[in-house]
């Protein structure tokens, strides 16, 4: 296994991990900004007010994105297992 291959394989795995985390992180960011704007408008500065909506919305985003996430993970895993003989050369 050459260093170029190992770097490329690691890069592909990191890109996959980031793309899998993106839907939940994006929803958490959007909900956090909306809650922050509401807090600034109403001058309510309660920490639990930001935490609960973000957790619930990220969970809902996870449930909605789960089929796509599983398909991406299964495709990557299938490619890794299929190409093991090529990797050990």
N, C-alpha and C positions, 0 to 999 in steps of 0.2 A: 504494500500500500504506500503510495507516494505521498509526500507532504501536501502536494497540490490537491490530491484526491481527498485527503483528510480535511483540509481547509474547506473545500467545496462541499463536502458532506456535512460538516459542522454548520456552514453557512446556510445550507438548505434546511437543516433542522431548526436553526434559530429563526429563519424566515417563516417557517411553518408555525412555530410557537407564537410568534408575534401576530401572525394573521389569525390564529385561533383566539388569541386574547383580545383582538381588536373590537369585536362587537360588544363585549361586556364593558370594556374600558370606555368605548365611545358613548354608550348609554349612561354609564356612571358619570362621565364628564358632563354630558348634556343635562342630566338631572341635577347634578351638583350646581351647575351655573344657574339653572332655573330656580332652585331652592335658595341660592344665595341672593338672587335678584329679589325674590319674594321677601326674604329676611331683611334685606336692605330697605325695601319699600315699607315694610311694616315695623321695622326696628325691633324685631324679635330675634334675640341672639341666643337661641337654645341649641346646644351641640347635638342633641338627639334628633332634632328636627332635620338635620342634614343626613344623619346616618341611616335612619330607617327607610326613607324614600329611595336612597341609593342602593341599599341592599335588596330591597324588594324589586326595584326596576332591573338591577343586574341579574337577579334570579329569573325574572320573566324573560329577559333577553337571552339568557342561557337556555331556557326551555324552548324558545322559538328558534334559536340558532343550532340546537343540538343535532338535528339531522345533517345539516351542512358540516358541522364540526366533526361528527363521526365519519362522514364520507371522506373528508380530507385526511383524517388520522388513519383510516383503514387503507386508503390509497397509498399513503406514504409507507405504512408498515408493510403492505403487500409488495411494494417496490423494493424495499430493503431486503425482505426475505427472499424474493425472487432473484435478486442480484447478489446474494451472498457468495456464490462461487466466483463471481467476477471481482468481488472485493478482496478475497483472500489471495489473489494471484500476486 
